[in-house]
Amino acid sequence: MQLDLNLLTVLDALLDEGSVLGAADRLRLSSPAVSRSLGRIRRLTGDDILVRTGRTMTPTPYSLAVRDQVGELVRQAHDVLAPSRQLDLAGLDRTFTLQAHDALATALAPALLDAVAGLAPGVRLRFLAEPASDTDDLRHGRIDLAIGATAPDLPEFRSETVGHDRVVAILRRDHPYAGRLDLTAYAAQPHLLVSRRGRLTDPVDDLLAAHGLSRRVLASVGTAASALLVISRSDAVLTAPGATWGPLVDAFGLRTEPLPFPAPAPPMICSWHQRYDTDAAHAWLRARVRATLTAVAGINAGDPAGPG
């Protein structure tokens, strides 16, 4: 059966107004148009809906029985096709999943959790580490927001560059070259890398090669915590973004020093699937993440120089 759901709107108006003329005025339609719709409703339901009693129209028992149901259906259809964009944070009950490198998650989580708990106590956050290989988690909705230095290049994804960090050298406080890490000394130190894929080279090697230098990489590890534990107990040097790694550097009692050569400032990019573009709760989450990253990392959006 081919149903014209517009008939529900006409039926709702007829039952509320009790007349064809009243329903026509309410719907801003002509009386003949509403009369034709009433005829179609009668044929579909097998019921007269409204019958004349003197100068007025009286609803049938069937009309009285379905009146509340029809009104609720019309209200539900309106809510579906014209949803409210107002967000009730106090009543929001939702779990958001964020994916980020563990150093970035460590810098972001405490302040973000504090901000979310104060505004939306029913919201829960799940932080996941970056996987060793690319996945479809963002596409399939298993992840709400991915935060990193790269963005998906497919049109179904949206991305926002929150700001830029500054790459620094991380070493233990009593390192033999602490405070005097020039270009030659930097290249001569043993180095540690953090790589989810176990890579033993990164763009720093190209930058050193441009100066006619190379370095010795001792190992790569998968997490920031593992890397900083090694750094704290050796003469190895780690090269990483200084602002986002700052909380972990402080926790391990380490120090940072500027690189003795120019290095590109890595971006901090939030990415999500386009299905969440008009989701008010997701937009609120993105705003909270943006504000928290800006405050915690001490960066300015779009500033490639990062903190001085």
C-alpha positions as CSV (number, residue, x, y, z in Angstrom):
1,M,0.0,0.0,0.0
2,Q,1.3,3.4,-1.0
3,L,0.6,5.7,2.0
4,D,0.7,9.5,1.8
5,L,2.0,10.5,5.2
6,N,0.8,14.0,4.6
7,L,-2.7,12.7,5.3
8,L,-1.7,12.3,8.9
9,T,-1.1,16.0,9.2
10,V,-4.6,16.7,7.6
11,L,-6.2,14.1,9.9
12,D,-4.6,15.7,13.0
13,A,-5.9,19.1,12.0
14,L,-9.4,17.8,11.2
15,L,-9.6,16.0,14.6
16,D,-8.3,19.1,16.5
17,E,-10.4,21.7,14.6
18,G,-13.5,19.5,14.1
19,S,-14.2,21.0,10.7
20,V,-12.9,21.1,7.1
21,L,-12.8,24.9,7.2
22,G,-10.9,25.0,10.5
23,A,-8.4,22.5,9.3
24,A,-7.9,24.4,6.0
25,D,-7.2,27.6,7.9
26,R,-4.8,25.9,10.2
27,L,-2.9,24.2,7.3
28,R,-3.2,27.2,5.0
29,L,-4.9,25.1,2.4
30,S,-8.1,25.6,0.5
31,S,-11.2,23.9,1.8
32,P,-11.6,21.8,-1.4
33,A,-8.1,20.5,-0.9
34,V,-8.8,19.4,2.6
35,S,-12.1,17.9,1.6
36,R,-10.3,15.8,-1.0
37,S,-7.8,14.7,1.6
38,L,-10.7,13.8,4.0
39,G,-12.2,11.7,1.2
40,R,-8.9,9.8,0.8
41,I,-8.6,9.2,4.5
42,R,-12.1,7.8,4.6
43,R,-11.3,5.4,1.8
44,L,-8.1,4.3,3.5
45,T,-9.6,3.8,6.9
46,G,-13.1,2.7,5.9
47,D,-14.4,5.3,8.5
48,D,-16.3,8.6,8.0
49,I,-13.9,10.3,10.5
50,L,-16.2,13.4,10.9
51,V,-20.0,13.3,10.3
52,R,-22.4,16.2,10.2
53,T,-24.7,16.8,13.1
54,G,-26.7,19.9,12.4
55,R,-24.3,22.8,11.7
56,T,-21.3,21.1,13.2
57,M,-19.1,18.0,12.5
58,T,-18.9,15.2,15.1
59,P,-15.9,12.8,15.3
60,T,-16.7,9.1,15.0
61,P,-15.8,6.6,17.7
62,Y,-12.8,5.5,15.6
63,S,-11.6,9.1,15.3
64,L,-11.8,9.6,19.1
65,A,-9.9,6.3,19.6
66,V,-6.9,7.3,17.4
67,R,-6.9,11.1,18.0
68,D,-4.0,11.0,20.6
69,Q,-2.1,8.5,18.5
70,V,-2.3,10.6,15.4
71,G,-1.2,13.7,17.3
72,E,1.8,11.8,18.7
73,L,2.8,10.5,15.2
74,V,2.7,14.0,13.8
75,R,4.8,15.3,16.6
76,Q,7.3,12.5,16.2
77,A,7.6,13.1,12.4
78,H,8.2,16.8,13.1
79,D,11.0,15.9,15.6
80,V,12.6,13.6,13.0
81,L,12.4,16.1,10.1
82,A,13.1,19.3,12.1
83,P,15.3,18.2,15.0
84,S,16.2,20.5,17.8
85,R,19.9,21.6,17.8
86,Q,19.7,22.7,21.4
87,L,22.0,20.6,23.7
88,D,21.1,19.7,27.2
89,L,24.5,19.1,28.7
90,A,23.2,18.3,32.1
91,G,21.1,15.5,30.7
92,L,23.5,14.2,28.0
93,D,24.2,10.5,28.5
94,R,26.8,9.5,25.9
95,T,30.2,7.8,25.6
96,F,32.8,9.4,23.3
97,T,35.8,7.5,22.0
98,L,39.0,9.5,21.2
99,Q,42.1,8.1,19.6
100,A,45.5,9.7,20.1
101,H,49.2,8.9,20.8
102,D,49.7,8.1,24.4
103,A,51.8,11.2,25.1
104,L,49.0,13.4,23.6
105,A,46.3,11.5,25.5
106,T,48.3,12.0,28.7
107,A,48.5,15.8,28.1
108,L,44.9,16.0,27.1
109,A,43.0,13.7,29.4
110,P,43.2,15.3,32.9
111,A,42.0,18.8,31.9
112,L,39.5,17.5,29.4
113,L,38.0,15.1,31.9
114,D,37.7,17.9,34.4
115,A,36.0,20.2,31.9
116,V,33.6,17.5,30.8
117,A,32.7,16.4,34.3
118,G,31.8,19.9,35.3
119,L,29.5,20.5,32.4
120,A,28.1,17.1,31.4
121,P,28.4,14.6,34.3
122,G,26.6,11.9,32.2
123,V,29.4,11.9,29.5
124,R,32.1,9.3,29.6
125,L,35.3,9.4,27.6
126,R,37.2,6.4,26.2
127,F,40.8,7.0,25.1
128,L,42.4,4.6,22.7
129,A,46.0,4.4,21.5
130,E,46.9,4.7,17.9
131,P,46.9,1.3,16.2
132,A,50.0,-0.2,14.6
133,S,48.2,-0.2,11.2
134,D,45.5,1.9,9.6
135,T,41.9,0.9,10.4
136,D,38.3,1.9,9.4
137,D,37.4,2.7,13.0
138,L,36.7,6.4,12.2
139,R,34.6,5.5,9.2
140,H,32.5,2.9,11.0
141,G,31.9,5.1,14.1
142,R,34.0,3.1,16.5
143,I,36.0,6.2,17.1
144,D,34.4,9.7,17.4
145,L,37.5,11.8,17.2
146,A,41.1,11.0,16.1
147,I,43.8,13.4,17.2
148,G,47.3,13.3,15.6
149,A,49.6,14.9,13.1
150,T,47.9,13.7,9.9
151,A,44.4,13.8,8.6
152,P,42.5,11.4,6.3
153,D,42.4,12.6,2.7
154,L,39.0,11.2,1.8
155,P,36.1,13.6,1.3
156,E,33.9,11.7,3.9
157,F,36.2,12.9,6.7
158,R,36.4,16.4,8.3
159,S,39.6,17.7,9.9
160,E,40.6,20.8,11.9
161,T,44.2,21.9,12.7
162,V,44.1,23.0,16.3
163,G,47.6,24.3,16.3
164,H,51.3,23.4,15.9
165,D,53.8,22.0,18.4
166,R,57.6,22.5,18.5
167,V,60.0,19.6,18.2
168,V,62.6,19.4,21.0
169,A,65.3,17.1,22.3
170,I,64.4,15.2,25.5
171,L,67.2,13.9,27.7
172,R,67.8,13.2,31.4
173,R,68.7,16.2,33.6
174,D,72.2,15.1,34.3
175,H,73.0,14.1,30.7
176,P,76.7,14.8,29.8
177,Y,75.6,17.3,27.1
178,A,72.8,18.9,29.0
179,G,72.8,22.6,28.2
180,R,75.3,22.3,25.4
181,L,73.7,20.1,22.8
182,D,74.9,21.7,19.6
183,L,74.5,20.1,16.2
184,T,77.6,17.9,16.3
185,A,76.9,16.7,19.9
186,Y,73.2,16.0,19.0
187,A,74.2,13.8,16.1
188,A,76.8,12.0,18.1
189,Q,74.4,10.9,20.9
190,P,72.6,7.5,20.9
191,H,69.0,8.1,19.9
192,L,65.6,6.4,20.6
193,L,62.5,6.6,18.4
194,V,58.8,6.1,19.2
195,S,57.1,4.3,16.4
196,R,53.8,2.3,16.4
197,R,55.2,0.4,13.4
198,G,58.7,-0.1,14.8
199,R,60.4,2.2,12.3
200,L,64.1,2.9,13.0
201,T,64.3,6.1,10.9
202,D,62.2,9.3,10.8
203,P,62.4,12.8,9.1
204,V,65.1,13.9,11.6
205,D,67.5,11.6,9.7
206,D,66.8,13.6,6.5
207,L,67.4,16.9,8.3
208,L,70.7,15.6,9.7
209,A,71.7,14.3,6.2
210,A,71.2,17.8,4.9
211,H,74.0,18.9,7.2
212,G,76.2,16.0,6.2
213,L,75.5,14.2,9.5
214,S,73.9,10.9,10.6
215,R,72.9,9.5,14.0
216,R,72.9,6.1,15.7
217,V,69.4,4.9,16.6
218,L,69.5,2.3,19.4
219,A,65.9,1.2,19.2
220,S,62.3,2.1,18.6
221,V,59.6,1.6,21.2
222,G,55.8,1.7,20.8
223,T,54.8,4.1,23.6
224,A,55.9,7.4,25.1
225,A,56.1,6.0,28.6
226,S,58.5,3.2,27.5
227,A,60.7,5.8,25.6
228,L,61.0,8.2,28.5
229,L,61.8,5.4,31.0
230,V,64.7,4.4,28.7
231,I,65.8,8.1,28.4
232,S,65.7,8.5,32.2
233,R,68.2,5.7,32.6
234,S,70.6,6.2,29.7
235,D,72.4,8.8,27.6
236,A,70.0,8.4,24.8
237,V,68.2,11.3,23.3
238,L,64.5,11.4,22.2
239,T,63.2,13.9,19.6
240,A,59.5,14.7,20.1
241,P,56.9,17.5,20.2
242,G,57.7,19.5,23.4
243,A,54.3,20.8,24.4
244,T,52.2,17.7,24.2
245,W,55.0,15.6,25.7
246,G,55.5,18.1,28.5
247,P,53.4,16.4,31.3
248,L,55.2,13.1,30.8
249,V,58.6,14.8,30.6
250,D,57.9,16.5,33.9
251,A,56.6,13.2,35.4
252,F,59.8,11.4,34.6
253,G,62.0,14.3,35.8
254,L,63.6,14.9,32.4
255,R,64.5,18.1,30.5
256,T,64.0,19.4,27.0
257,E,66.3,21.5,24.8
258,P,65.8,23.2,21.5
259,L,67.0,21.3,18.5
260,P,70.2,22.7,17.1
261,F,68.7,22.9,13.6
262,P,65.4,24.1,12.1
263,A,62.6,21.4,12.1
264,P,59.0,21.6,10.8
265,A,56.4,22.2,13.5
266,P,54.1,19.2,13.7
267,P,50.4,20.0,13.5
268,M,47.8,18.9,16.0
269,I,44.8,17.8,13.9
270,C,41.4,16.6,15.0
271,S,39.5,14.4,12.5
272,W,36.0,13.0,12.4
273,H,33.5,11.5,10.0
274,Q,31.1,13.8,8.2
275,R,28.1,12.0,9.8
276,Y,28.9,14.0,13.0
277,D,29.0,17.5,11.3
278,T,25.6,18.5,12.6
279,D,25.6,16.4,15.8
280,A,25.3,19.0,18.5
281,A,26.9,16.8,21.2
282,H,29.9,15.9,18.9
283,A,30.4,19.6,18.0
284,W,30.5,20.4,21.7
285,L,33.1,17.6,22.3
286,R,35.2,19.0,19.5
287,A,35.1,22.5,21.0
288,R,36.1,21.1,24.4
289,V,39.0,19.2,22.9
290,R,40.1,22.3,20.9
291,A,40.0,24.5,24.0
292,T,41.8,22.0,26.2
293,L,44.6,21.3,23.7
294,T,45.1,25.1,23.3
295,A,45.3,25.6,27.0
296,V,47.3,22.5,28.0
297,A,49.8,22.6,25.1
298,G,50.2,26.4,25.2
299,I,49.7,26.7,21.5
300,N,47.8,29.1,19.2
301,A,45.6,27.7,16.5
302,G,47.3,28.0,13.2
303,D,50.6,29.2,14.7
304,P,53.3,26.9,13.1
305,A,56.0,28.3,15.3
306,G,54.4,26.8,18.4
307,P,55.5,27.9,21.8
308,G,58.7,30.0,22.0
